[in-house]
Amino acid sequence: MNDVSELLQNFLDYVDGRPPVDGLIQQMDEIVHVVKQSKEWRGEYMKLEMDRKKYWREGKLEGKEEGRLEAIIGMLREKLSVEMIARITNMSVEQVVEIGKEHALL
């Protein structure tokens, strides 16, 4: 599309898997190869990747819990019975009542 500089296009081509074509990209490629061979860097990368996966899982669970809470609040606002909400959400009646009280819906 000719809307980026040649240097940027060379970099984007390199990231896309093409061989480096200029000095700067070749220097970057050499550093990438050195880093890939470093046991210390690989260890750090693996730790970072494990942390990323852990936080992703935690975030996913947190999001599910927030969604369930929003659903319970919505069902309480629609005046569904506490027993029905408990069955739908796989929570105890006591938990649903507590949520309802916390949000001034019961």
Secondary structure, DSSP 8 states (H G I E B T S, - for coil): ---S-HHHHHHHHHHTT----SHHHHHHHHHHHHHHH-HHHHHHHHHHHHHHHHHHHHHHHHHHHHHHHHHHHHHHHTT--HHHHHHHHT--HHHHHHHHHHTT--
